[in-house]
Amino acid sequence: MALGKIVAACLSICLCINAEAQLHFSVEADFLEEITDGKTINILSKGHLSYHQGCQILVQEYVLPTTITTVVRQPQIKQSILYQAVNAGFAATSATDYNFEPVAVAKRGTSAITTYKLPPQIADTLLKHNQTIVCKIMTSQTGNRLDAEIMFDKNDSVIGKTFYYDYETIGGVDFPTRTISVTYGEKELYVKNIYSHIEFDKFEPDSSKIYPTEAFQRDSLCEEEGKTFYNGLFAFYKRIISPQDIQQCSFYPSCSQYSKITFSQNGFFYGFADTFDRLLRCNGIDKNGYIFDENRNRLIDYPLKRKK
């Protein structure tokens, strides 16, 4: 059963080594953002967003309230909806990018409610510097779409909520074209975002104007070639190898999605090792040590966030 998957993994490392290219995915969209206290609109922003995974750059081009272009890098970039779209999709919460671990899964109607918590050692370290950090996140997911996230502080008080609406399937990704976030503090603040003209995997050579260096352009070209190769490799796996094995992956997220996540956040070597290990474990035999999601009838298994 696992023979086909092992062959696919071996083929993956041979081809990746020859390609000598990193992965590259990109997404861009127009946005309209309103920030309000529930009575009046305090801030209205409008513009264009683009995110390049290989370069880890989020470019924000505003036309309202004023014309300006900004460039965002880590760690703020992880809060972008575009980052989430190309790195994990909306079948998974971005909490895993911040070292949160799933600790419980429950079924509520057609939705799966998952609870994530920061490991105690990480939470204790962060609380020494900031007493208002998010220590727990609860998510609601229906199928492969994230419906809502609720953030809690160390006292289990709600400090924020985000809701995802009006999904459209674009470039093979289920993308929420409308989001509403609520922040609780001295007063409640509501942030509504509407996204339009969304495009995936559109490489923009003009982005080199922001960083017009030869090295940046060379790396971008390499990443674009890697994107084409990587997508082709997974198409080969899904169409040729996967049908010969079990009809449904034993885990959530699926093996292909798991591989994309670990390659994205851990780099090539850990990404390959994690993918190879996952393919060997995807047999449904050993269920010990995993959280079982009754709604999806699968075992929850996200890749570890490794230090680079």
C-alpha positions in Angstrom: 0.0 0.0 0.0 2.7 2.4 0.9 5.1 1.4 -1.9 3.7 3.9 -4.4 4.0 6.7 -1.8 7.6 5.7 -1.1 8.4 5.7 -4.8 6.8 9.2 -5.1 8.9 10.5 -2.2 12.1 9.2 -3.6 11.3 10.7 -7.0 10.6 14.0 -5.2 14.0 14.3 -3.6 15.8 13.3 -6.8 14.0 15.9 -8.9 14.2 18.6 -6.2 17.9 18.2 -5.9 18.3 18.6 -9.7 16.0 21.6 -9.8 18.0 23.5 -7.2 15.0 25.8 -6.8 12.9 27.0 -3.9 9.1 26.9 -3.8 7.3 30.0 -5.0 3.6 30.8 -4.8 2.1 34.3 -5.1 -1.4 35.8 -4.7 -2.7 39.3 -5.2 -6.0 41.1 -4.6 -7.7 44.4 -4.4 -9.1 45.3 -0.9 -11.5 47.6 0.8 -11.1 47.9 4.6 -13.4 49.6 7.1 -12.6 50.1 10.7 -15.5 51.2 12.9 -16.5 51.3 16.6 -20.0 50.0 15.5 -21.4 53.5 15.1 -19.2 55.5 12.7 -16.5 54.5 10.2 -13.2 55.7 11.7 -10.8 54.6 8.9 -11.6 53.6 5.3 -8.7 52.1 3.3 -8.6 50.9 -0.3 -5.9 49.5 -2.4 -4.0 46.5 -3.7 -2.2 43.7 -1.9 0.3 41.1 -3.3 2.3 38.4 -1.4 5.3 36.5 -2.7 6.0 33.3 -0.7 9.6 32.8 -1.8 10.6 36.4 -1.1 8.4 36.6 2.1 7.2 40.0 1.1 3.7 41.5 1.4 3.3 44.6 -0.7 0.5 47.0 0.2 -0.4 49.7 -2.3 -3.0 52.2 -0.9 -5.0 54.7 -2.9 -7.2 55.6 0.2 -6.8 57.4 2.5 -3.6 58.4 0.6 -1.4 57.0 -2.1 1.4 55.0 -0.5 3.2 51.7 -0.9 4.5 49.8 2.1 6.4 46.5 2.3 5.8 44.1 5.2 8.1 41.3 6.3 8.0 38.8 9.2 6.5 38.4 11.7 3.6 40.7 10.8 3.3 39.1 7.4 1.8 36.0 9.0 -1.3 37.9 10.0 -2.1 38.6 6.3 -4.9 36.7 4.7 -2.8 36.3 1.6 0.0 34.6 3.6 -2.5 32.1 4.9 -4.0 31.5 1.4 -0.7 30.4 -0.2 1.0 28.7 2.9 -1.8 26.6 4.4 -5.1 27.5 2.8 -8.2 27.9 4.8 -8.6 24.3 5.7 -6.1 25.0 8.5 -5.8 27.9 11.0 -2.6 30.0 10.9 -2.3 29.3 14.6 0.2 26.5 13.7 2.5 29.2 12.3 2.7 30.7 15.8 3.6 27.3 17.5 0.0 26.7 18.8 -0.8 23.0 19.1 -4.2 21.3 18.7 -5.4 19.9 22.0 -9.1 19.0 21.4 -11.5 18.5 18.5 -15.3 18.4 18.9 -18.3 18.2 16.5 -21.0 20.8 16.4 -23.5 20.2 13.7 -21.7 20.1 10.4 -18.7 22.0 11.8 -15.5 20.9 13.6 -14.5 22.9 16.7 -10.8 22.7 17.3 -8.9 24.1 20.3 -5.3 25.2 20.0 -3.0 26.2 22.9 0.5 27.6 23.2 2.8 25.1 24.9 3.4 26.2 28.5 7.1 26.9 28.1 6.4 29.2 25.1 3.5 31.0 26.8 5.5 31.6 30.0 8.3 33.1 28.0 6.0 35.4 26.0 4.0 36.5 29.1 7.2 37.9 30.7 7.2 40.5 28.0 3.5 41.0 27.2 0.6 40.1 29.5 -2.1 40.4 26.7 -0.8 37.7 24.3 -3.1 35.2 22.8 -2.8 31.9 24.7 -5.7 29.9 23.2 -7.5 29.8 19.9 -10.7 28.1 19.1 -11.6 27.6 15.4 -14.8 26.5 13.6 -14.3 24.7 10.3 -16.9 23.3 7.8 -15.3 21.0 5.3 -12.2 22.6 4.0 -13.2 26.1 5.0 -12.4 28.1 8.1 -15.6 29.8 9.5 -14.3 31.6 12.6 -11.5 32.0 15.0 -11.8 33.1 18.7 -8.7 34.3 20.6 -8.3 34.0 24.4 -5.8 35.6 26.8 -4.1 33.8 29.7 -7.3 34.2 31.9 -9.5 32.6 29.2 -11.1 35.9 28.4 -12.1 36.6 24.8 -9.8 39.3 23.3 -10.6 38.9 19.6 -12.7 37.2 16.9 -12.4 36.7 13.2 -15.1 35.5 10.8 -14.7 34.3 7.2 -17.5 34.7 4.7 -18.4 34.4 1.0 -15.8 31.8 -0.1 -14.9 31.5 -3.7 -12.6 28.8 -5.2 -9.8 30.6 -7.0 -6.7 29.0 -8.3 -7.6 25.8 -6.5 -7.9 27.6 -3.2 -11.1 28.3 -1.2 -10.7 32.0 -0.5 -12.9 34.0 1.8 -13.7 37.3 0.0 -15.1 38.9 3.1 -13.8 38.9 6.7 -14.9 40.6 9.9 -12.6 40.9 12.9 -13.6 42.1 16.3 -11.1 43.4 18.9 -12.1 43.8 22.6 -10.4 46.4 24.7 -11.5 49.7 26.1 -14.1 49.7 23.3 -15.0 47.2 20.6 -13.4 47.7 17.2 -14.7 46.1 14.0 -12.6 45.6 10.9 -14.3 44.6 7.7 -12.3 43.6 4.7 -13.7 42.9 1.2 -11.3 41.3 -1.4 -11.8 41.3 -5.2 -9.9 40.6 -8.4 -8.0 37.8 -6.6 -5.3 36.0 -8.6 -3.0 33.1 -7.6 0.4 32.3 -8.9 0.7 35.4 -10.9 4.4 36.3 -10.9 5.0 40.1 -11.1 8.4 41.1 -12.5 7.5 44.7 -11.6 7.9 43.9 -7.9 11.7 44.1 -8.6 11.2 47.9 -8.6 10.8 47.8 -4.9 14.0 45.8 -4.4 15.9 46.4 -7.8 18.8 44.2 -7.0 20.3 41.5 -9.3 20.2 39.0 -6.4 16.5 39.6 -5.8 15.6 39.2 -9.5 17.7 36.0 -9.8 16.1 34.4 -6.7 12.6 35.3 -8.0 13.3 33.6 -11.3 14.6 30.5 -9.5 11.5 30.5 -7.2 9.1 30.8 -10.2 10.8 27.8 -11.8 10.5 25.9 -8.5 6.8 26.7 -8.4 6.1 25.1 -11.8 8.1 22.0 -10.9 6.5 21.6 -7.4 3.0 21.9 -8.7 3.8 19.4 -11.5 5.2 16.9 -9.0 2.1 16.9 -6.9 -0.1 16.6 -10.0 2.0 13.5 -10.8 1.5 12.1 -7.3 -2.2 12.7 -7.2 -3.0 11.4 -10.7 -0.6 8.5 -11.0 0.5 7.3 -7.5 -2.3 8.3 -5.1 -5.1 6.4 -6.9 -3.2 3.1 -6.5 -3.3 3.5 -2.7 -6.1 4.0 -0.2 -9.1 6.1 -1.3 -8.8 8.7 1.4 -5.9 10.0 3.4 -5.8 8.9 7.0 -4.8 12.4 8.2 -6.0 15.9 8.1 -4.6 18.0 6.5 -4.0 15.6 3.6 -0.5 14.4 2.7 -0.1 16.9 -0.2 -1.3 19.8 1.9 0.9 18.7 4.8 3.9 18.6 2.4 3.2 22.2 1.2 3.0 23.4 4.8 6.2 21.8 5.9 8.2 22.8 2.8 6.9 26.4 3.2 7.7 26.8 6.9 10.7 24.5 7.3 12.6 24.6 4.1 13.7 21.8 1.7 15.5 19.3 3.9 13.0 19.2 6.8 10.2 19.5 4.3 11.4 16.4 2.4 12.0 14.5 5.7 8.6 15.4 7.1 6.9 14.5 3.8 8.6 11.1 3.6 7.7 10.4 7.2 4.1 11.4 6.7 3.7 9.1 3.6 5.0 6.2 5.6 2.6 6.8 8.4 -0.4 7.3 6.2 -1.7 3.8 6.5 -4.5 4.1 9.1 -2.9 1.4 11.3 -1.4 3.2 14.2 -3.8 5.8 15.6 -2.1 6.2 19.0 -0.9 9.7 19.8 -3.3 11.6 17.4 -6.4 13.6 18.0 -9.4 12.1 16.1 -11.7 14.5 14.2 -15.1 12.8 14.1 -16.5 15.3 11.6 -13.9 14.5 9.0 -13.3 11.0 10.2 -9.5 11.6 10.1 -6.6 11.9 12.4 -5.3 15.5 13.1 -1.6 15.7 12.2 0.2 19.0 11.4 3.9 19.3 10.7 6.2 20.6 13.4 7.3 24.2 13.2 11.1 23.8 13.2 13.7 26.5 13.8 15.7 27.4 10.8 
